[in-house]
Structures are given as C-alpha cells and as structure tokens.
C-alpha cells in the first residue's frame, strides 16, 4: 500500500478482533516507523506507552467511557511526551551534526524553552500528534486499522500507567484488525472554509 492509499483509506475503527495478536516483528516495525516522525530540535520527546497487560487495559477502559476498543484492539498505545526533553542531554539530538552546528544548536535548545511552560506543552502536543499520525499511517500500511482516542480521564490513565510528573498524556491509539466495515466517511468541510490564502479576511 502506498502512502496516498494509506491516507485515503485510513479510518477511525471502533470494533476489533479481540483474539488477534500482533506479531512482535510487526510491533517493532510499527514503532520503528513511528520514531521517524519529526520533532522540534530533533528532541524526539514523544513517548509511546504500549499497554499490553489485560488487567491494565480493563482499568483504562473503565475510565474511557467503557469503549470496547481499549481492551479489544491488538495494541493500545498511550501517546505521551517528556516535558523536560530539552534538558536531558540535548547534545544527543545533534550528535550526528558537524561540530559547528552542534555548538550553535545545543545551547540554543535549552534557551529556547527555558521558562516557557506553554511552549513546552505545545511542543509536546505537536510531537505526539506527528508521532501518532505517523504511527496510524504505518499501521494502515501494515494492514491494520486504528482509532485515535481522547475520550478518557487523563488523570486516571496517568495513574494507571504511572506517568512521571514531568510528562504529559496527549491521546491514545487503538490498533488492530477490524471486525466491521466502517461507517461512511463524514463529509469534509468545503475548502473555502478550511483553506486560507495568505491572510484571514479582515474582520474574521
């Protein structure tokens, strides 16, 4: 499946085969591809929490509106981000670059985020979104369906997965084999509403 077909056919699927087990080789490939997602300063601040324990899945389902895909999907991934990634040995992110480039970017990284909590959180959401979309398209290419999820109690899920205080949850992704055909795709808003040339009109 090429990337255009993956984009055109990806849907948010709710009903999964609970008996299906994703081979570890495919889990590894999925994560390998997701980790190629871009991130600011190459921080790779996304963190993919693979929840495989059935009991933990049940606990998460209980705080996720009892949505069946939480327990039935082959894989449940909680998309998280390290909010302090810019402080954690930032020289790692540019070790591949020429020394003059490292000398500029590594010091700039800490200063760019220092004291800017909103920017740090925005960056976390951007990185997890990019990582999550990459993961969903990769899953589609591997023959799997996905469902991005925000319908859950983030505080409760944080406790269940023992999320560190300096991390944040963005959303979850259920991945597996579908049991049903998806509903018809929802209508897309007209491009005149979603595409803006150069500037928003005056007064908007």
ABEGO torsion letter per residue (X at the ends): XBAAAAAAABBBBABBBAABBBBAAAAAAAAAAAAABBBBGGAGABBBBBBABAAAAAAAAAAAGGBAAAAABABBBBBBBBAAAAABGAAAAAAABBAAAAAAAAAAAAAAABGBAAAAAAAAAAAAAAAAAAAAAAAAAAGBBBBBBABBBAAAAAAAAGBBAABBBABBBBBEBBABBBBBBBBBBBAAAABBBGBBBBGX
